[in-house]
Amino acid sequence: MSQHSGAGGGERISATEASRPNSTASSCDGQELKRILESSTIWLEAHIDFINSLNVYPVPDGDTGTNMYLTMQSALRELSTVSAGPVSSVARALAHGALMGARGNSGVILSQVWRGVAKYLDGKDRLTAHDFAQALREGVATAYKGVMRPVEGTILTVARESAEAAVTCAAERDDFAHVLEGAVKTAKESLDRTPDLLPVLKEAGVVDAGGQGYYTLLQGMLRHLKGEAVAGASPGKAGTKVEHGQGQSESYGYDIQFLISGNDLPISDIRDTIASMGDSALVVGDSETIKVHVHSADPGKVIGYATTKGALRDVVVEDMQEQYQQFVAGHAKKAVTAAAPLSDMAVAAVVNGDGLRKVFESLGASAIVQGGQTMNPSTEELLQAIAGLPTSKVIVLPNNPNVILTAQQAQRMSGKDVVVIPTKTIPQGISALLAFNYQSDLKTNVDIMERAATQIQTIEITRAVRSVQINGLQVEKGQFIGLLNGDLVQAGEELHTVTQAVLESMDTAGYEIITVYWGDAVTEEQAKGLAAWIAERHPDKEVELVEGRQPHYHYIISAE
């Protein structure tokens, strides 16, 4: 991402202009407020990698920084349509843009803060330091109301305590820099205390990612007022990234996959060499056929090496940077109609992976919104999917805990009768969809779908993107990790050993079907081998194997 991409379309505010304060000490106009927000977003962009790396669990979907940045980017695109004028107009555009572009839990909470800010500033021509402090406090109150069960030790705590400090400083001196200095100082202190409020943060050795993002935004505002650079400036020690091996906001490079065929292939040597060439390396197979998957900035080097070992086939090289930019720009496929609804009620589901998309379509989902791990859809994308359905009633399946708040925000904004079933995993979404009956009314369907979603167990297998100790497990970067119903329970060096261990720890009593959805980093032979192992260990269960082709997660397994 370029250093200046946050301004969006329309009238462009350069990084130089954004770093040049022109307000008086005690108040500013709408144009200066736009510059302050531009600067804070540029500063946030410089810290995306660091914020992303603060994810508690070392799974490859730590994207808080990206979500907050994309939320602000959407807000700035809306701001670019507002000419210099009263701060109330700027605040309304800020709130609307953030609301429509909100992604992930932290992005939704941030959009609610701006919504409260706009409410307080309604009708105001200029922004005083006192107004700014009070608006932040109103924003925090709005954000707390927008979350069903607020949790302390998160972005909410950092926003609340920094807003209280801003109000105190505004009473002392009607000066923007003084107010922001107090807010930034308190935000940092509050952020540092988040591990004391959430033990899971302390065990993982990180502060709250959303809180870090909010602190960074305030810090960018203060840098603007002080005339300090935000574009191209070094984040400093505070921005040092928590080291991990993969993540969507790093240098993306290429996703490389192929098969090597030959005789007496040295699989251990090939695995070690390929692993040294990139990230997310998967090298599996036997002495005659090896499946390779790796992320690397130099695909030619990887493929060149592989050709010295055997014959290559099924070679796939995809530009991950381009894929991600297309997603951000809105060129990725967001929603597709699978079939005409059979009643005045339809289901929209958030799904990532061609195989899983086909599963949801075959079960009756009328709209598929592309997204999930690493690429959370925005409020606007969900609204477009809902609006595109020819029904007055819509049930939304988020299928990811980081999409639920966004879906609920879309629910509130839609003119249709929308209900969100808070599914956190793909298997929960599938179970809910299986219970859907187009001949029943909306309330009946919601009741049975919510019940069905809770009566299922989910296993997810992926790779650790950083080293961490959590839930009593010492996890090393690059190891395979297994989650059971969202809890990290296993870690190890070998994919199927970890998968089998998680399956052994799952209580299968009372469950009849075990379904294995295998991802794009797994061969069909591997998946069949795992299914055979499950069938042997659980002869009383029906075992189903489905090609999910989901990214990042080698296996998603359900027991129902």
Secondary structure, DSSP 4 states (H G I P E B T S, - for coil): --TTGGG-SSS---HHHHTS--S-SSEE-HHHHHHHHHHHHHHHHHTHHHHHTT-SS-STT--HHHHHHHHHHHHHHHHTTSPS--HHHHHHHHHHHHHHH-BHHHHHHHHHHHHHHHHHHTT-SSEEHHHHHHHHHHHHHHHHHHSSS--SSSHHHHHHHHHHHHHHHHHH---HHHHHHHHHHHHHHHHHHHHHH-HHHHHHT---HHHHHHHHHHHHHHHHHTT---SS----GGGPPPP-S--TTS---EEEEEEEE-SS--HHHHHHHHHHTSEEEEEEE-SSEEEEEEEES-HHHHHHHHHTTSEEEEEEEEEHHHHHHHHHHT-S--EEE-S--SSSEEEEEEE-SHHHHHHHHHTT-SEEEE-BTTBPPBHHHHHHHHHHSSSSEEEEE--STTTHHHHHHHHHH-SSEEEE----SHHHHHHHHHH--TTS-HHHHHHHHHHHHHS-EEEEEEE-SS-EEETTEEE-TT-EEEEETTEEEEEESSHHHHHHHHHHHS--TT--EEEEEE-TTS-HHHHHHHHHHHHHH-TTSEEEEEE---SS-SEEEEE-
